[in-house]
Amino acid sequence: MTSTVSHVYPVIWQKDQVLLIDQNRLPAEYTLVEIKNSDDMALAIKTMIVRGAPAIGVAAAYGMYLGAREIETENRELFLTQLEKIAEKLRATRPTAVNLFWAIQRMLNTARRTLGPVEYLQEVLLETAKNINLEDLKTCQAIGDYGLEALPKTPEKLTILTHCNAGALATAGYGTALGVVRSAWREGRLARVFADETRPRLQGAKLTVWECVQDEIPITLITDNMAAHCMKQGLIHAVVVGADRIAANGDTANKIGTYSVAISAKAHNIPFFVAAPLSTIDFSLIDGNQIPIEERDPAEIYQIGKTLVTPEGVDFYNPAFDVTPANLITAIITEFGAVAPSELKQFEEKQAV
Ligand SMILES: CSC[C@H]1O[C@H](OP(=O)(O)O)[C@H](O)[C@@H]1O
């Protein structure tokens, strides 16, 4: 099957700079931010101008190249030492999405494996970042098509619930969870998407809705606390979400609230799918207990725009992710096929680093 290519690309290399869709301004404004150096790329990742595990990996890869071209030496060893400092700066931006660390390591490995003058290493690093970008786009299209095969075979068209945004905006394009949605829509298998708004940053309400409206895919927005009720009403045929880090046993870290959705899906016998590339799997972790969970600014909870939703002076807890245990996951949809969580190990040697 060929896939339609999404027209939304959150990270674009143009001439001698990176253009990022400013995802903090969507859906009100479609704004491109020019990134010319590694400091600005690090800030863009930290402040979520670019967000979503695969998109963060692509952005970090370009951030490594932007940093490499800032290094003014022809001495190879000094260049590699300075490049490691660029890597440290980018690693410090966000802790959970393993794609960030995977992409940085792939860029470092490429530099170390490449012989020749520093100028040539810099050229190779740019080509590697471009390859990571293009590979992820093709990966998402494959995930979309394998996901279509994995979805329930029902006479009626499907209604799929998703959480947060695992769409074109969260990847190099096309999306992982929304990649499955796009492939199902293309093949006439989809009736509608139900999107959780996804407090506190509202990626579902702001980004998933925006993407579906752009593609004219029917979408219903619900608040996070409505998901179980919709399942009980028989409105949902399947759940498909993205991932930020998957442990070797299939335990999956994803946006906060995913675990609750998975528990509700299990209680209603609704299949729960995780859609993610191999670059999101951390084979070094035996289970999800070791996945670092990012905690973000409490203001994300108590402030919506300029409106305070609660009195100040109280305590807040703002974990940006939670971990869904493998036993709640029906299948993990990768670019090499949909497998049970326990079957991931077969892909370890395919992970390109
Ligand atoms: C395609 S993976 C997208 C994944 O990333 C999101 O997190 P964030 O918006 O904080 O970068 C969320 O967990 C999505 O499922």
The ligand as a MOL file (V3000), in Angstrom:
LIG
                    3D

  0  0  0     0  0            999 V3000
M  V30 BEGIN CTAB
M  V30 COUNTS 15 15 0 0 0
M  V30 BEGIN ATOM
M  V30 1 C 4.7100 10.6640 18.3620 0
M  V30 2 S 5.1490 10.6400 20.0010 0
M  V30 3 C 4.3230 12.0330 20.6320 0
M  V30 4 C 4.3010 12.0220 22.1180 0
M  V30 5 O 5.0380 13.1440 22.6300 0
M  V30 6 C 4.1650 13.9200 23.4180 0
M  V30 7 O 4.7850 14.5190 24.4920 0
M  V30 8 P 5.1580 16.0970 24.4050 0
M  V30 9 O 4.0270 16.7950 23.7060 0
M  V30 10 O 5.3180 16.5040 25.8640 0
M  V30 11 O 6.4750 16.1720 23.6510 0
M  V30 12 C 3.1220 12.9280 23.8690 0
M  V30 13 O 3.5830 12.1040 24.9080 0
M  V30 14 C 2.8920 12.1800 22.5980 0
M  V30 15 O 2.2340 10.9610 22.7160 0
M  V30 END ATOM
M  V30 BEGIN BOND
M  V30 1 1 1 2
M  V30 2 1 2 3
M  V30 3 1 3 4
M  V30 4 1 4 5
M  V30 5 1 4 14
M  V30 6 1 5 6
M  V30 7 1 6 7
M  V30 8 1 6 12
M  V30 9 1 7 8
M  V30 10 2 8 9
M  V30 11 1 8 10
M  V30 12 1 8 11
M  V30 13 1 12 13
M  V30 14 1 12 14
M  V30 15 1 14 15
M  V30 END BOND
M  V30 END CTAB
M  END
